[in-house]
């Protein structure tokens, strides 16, 4: 348990617009989190801030991976685990059974 000497300030940065998921573009809080901020105790405020940090990381990660895919066709670039696997046909020369004995 942490001692609460000071009230936790609002994470608002003055960019009060919502994205397509309803999160504030500035602080990444939901509408309810913004409206109820004054009623939250410090524990709830810390939880909201942690969620906002996670939302920001997810949003930046998604935009980075999309931008990298669009900008490069580098075959050495490791694909994301979230991408759909690319299927390629198996050719006869891909299969080497010379070391197996029957």
N, C-alpha and C positions, 0 to 999 in steps of 0.2 A: 504494500500500500504506500502510495506517495503522499507526502504532506502537501496540502494545497495552500501555499502562501499567497499566490496571485491568481487572479481570474485569467482564464485562457482567452486571448483576444480572437476576434473573428478572423478567419483566413481570407476574407474579402480583399480583392486587389483592385476593385473598382471597374472591372469588366463584367457588367451584369447582363449577359446574353446567354441564352440556352442553346445547347447543341441539339442534334437530332434525337438524342437519348434523354434529353431533359436535364442534363448536367450543366451547371454554370461554366462558361468558357474560361472564366478567371480563376475560380476557386474549386471547381468540380463538385460542388455540393448540389444536392437535389433541391427542388423547390421547398419541400417540407423541412429539410435541414436548414435552409436559409431562414425560413419563417420562424422556426422554433428555436433558433440559436440562443436567444435570451432566456428561454425556459430550461435549457439543458444544464445539468450540473457539470462540473469539470471532467468527470469520468466519461460522460456521454460526449462532451466536446472533443476529448482526446480520441475517442472511437471514430467520430465523424472525420477528424483530420486524418487519421490513418486510412480510412476508406477513400478519402479524397486523393491521398498520395498514391494508393493502389490504382485508382481510376486514371490518374494522370499517367502513370507508368504504362498501363494497358493501352491508353490512347496513343501515347508516343511510340510504343512498340509496334502497334498496328500500322501507324502511318509510316514508320521507318521501313518496315518490311515491305509495304506496298511500294514505297518510293524506290527501294533498292531493286525490286523486281522489275519495275518499269524502266529504270535507268540502265540496267546491265543485263546482258545475256551471257554472263560468265559461267561456263560449265563447271568451274571449280567452286562456285558459290554453293554452300551447303543449304539445301532446302529446309524450310520450316517443318516441324513435326505436324503442324496444323494444316499444311497444304495437302491437297489430294495427290495420291501417288500417281506418277506417270507410268502407264503400262506400255511396254514395248514388246514386240513379238520376239519369241525365242528362236534363234537360228541354230542350225546344226553345229556350226563351229563354236557356239557358246558352250556346248556341253562336251566336257572332256571326261570320259570314263576309262581312260587308259590305265589308271592305277588300280582299278577295281578288278578283282578276280571272281569268276563265277564257279 
